[in-house]
């Protein structure tokens, strides 16, 4: 009977030691997961910052792309006005 109890105690102690080892491994795994999670959160923040910078650059490029078109319309109107004024001046000069 004592031998069975001693065997049972030995098995339980082995199980206890096995459980402690598994807990240590789980603690290490949890620490690794926390590190990975923190790194992922940092990457998300960096990505959001980059997205904001890209959005800002995109807005500025849109403004730069539209400026030549606005200038073209202004100069087109200026040249057309000058031609009409010159034509009208020539007509008035011929009439007078």
C-alpha positions as CSV (number, residue, x, y, z in Angstrom):
1,X,0.0,0.0,0.0
2,X,2.9,2.4,0.9
3,X,4.5,1.6,-2.5
4,X,1.3,2.6,-4.4
5,X,1.0,5.8,-2.4
6,X,4.7,6.6,-3.1
7,X,4.2,5.8,-6.8
8,X,1.1,8.0,-6.8
9,X,3.0,10.9,-5.1
10,X,5.9,10.5,-7.6
11,X,3.4,10.7,-10.5
12,X,1.7,13.8,-9.0
13,X,5.0,15.5,-8.4
14,X,6.0,14.8,-12.0
15,X,2.7,16.2,-13.2
16,X,3.2,19.2,-10.9
17,X,6.7,19.8,-12.4
18,X,5.3,19.3,-15.9
19,X,2.5,21.8,-15.2
20,X,5.1,24.4,-13.9
21,X,7.2,24.0,-17.0
22,X,4.2,24.5,-19.2
23,X,3.2,27.6,-17.2
24,X,6.8,29.0,-17.7
25,X,6.5,28.4,-21.4
26,X,3.1,30.0,-21.5
27,X,4.4,33.1,-19.6
28,X,7.2,33.3,-22.2
29,X,4.8,33.0,-25.0
30,X,2.6,35.7,-23.5
31,X,5.5,38.0,-23.2
32,X,6.4,37.4,-26.8
33,X,2.8,38.1,-27.8
34,X,2.8,41.3,-25.9
35,X,6.0,42.4,-27.7
36,X,4.5,41.5,-31.1
37,X,1.3,43.3,-30.2
38,X,3.2,46.4,-29.2
39,X,5.2,46.4,-32.3
40,X,2.1,45.9,-34.4
41,X,0.5,48.9,-32.7
42,X,3.6,51.0,-33.4
43,X,3.5,50.0,-37.0
44,X,-0.2,50.9,-37.2
45,X,0.6,54.4,-35.8
46,X,3.5,54.8,-38.3
47,X,1.2,53.7,-41.1
48,X,-1.5,56.3,-40.1
49,X,1.2,59.0,-39.9
50,X,2.4,58.1,-43.4
51,X,-1.2,58.1,-44.7
52,X,-1.7,61.6,-43.4
53,X,1.6,62.7,-45.0
54,X,0.6,61.1,-48.3
55,X,-2.8,62.8,-48.2
56,X,-1.2,66.1,-47.6
57,X,1.3,65.6,-50.5
58,X,-1.6,64.5,-52.7
59,X,-3.6,67.7,-51.9
60,X,-0.6,69.9,-52.7
61,X,0.0,68.0,-56.0
62,X,-3.6,68.5,-56.9
63,X,-3.1,72.3,-56.4
64,X,0.0,72.3,-58.5
65,X,-1.7,70.3,-61.3
66,X,-4.6,72.8,-61.4
67,X,-2.5,76.0,-61.4
68,X,-1.3,75.7,-65.1
69,X,-4.9,75.2,-66.2
70,X,-6.0,78.3,-64.4
71,X,-3.0,80.3,-65.8
72,X,-3.9,79.0,-69.3
73,X,-7.4,80.3,-69.1
74,X,-6.2,83.7,-67.8
75,X,-3.7,84.2,-70.6
76,X,-6.1,82.9,-73.2
77,X,-8.6,85.5,-72.1
78,X,-5.9,88.2,-72.1
79,X,-4.7,87.4,-75.6
80,X,-8.3,87.2,-76.9
81,X,-9.1,90.5,-75.3
82,X,-5.9,92.1,-76.9
83,X,-6.8,90.7,-80.3
84,X,-10.4,92.0,-80.1
85,X,-9.2,95.4,-78.9
86,X,-6.6,95.6,-81.7
87,X,-9.3,94.6,-84.3
88,X,-11.7,97.2,-82.9
89,X,-9.0,99.8,-82.9
90,X,-8.2,99.1,-86.5
91,X,-11.9,99.3,-87.5
92,X,-12.3,102.6,-85.7
93,X,-9.1,103.9,-87.2
94,X,-10.3,103.0,-90.7
95,X,-13.7,104.6,-90.0
96,X,-12.2,107.8,-88.7
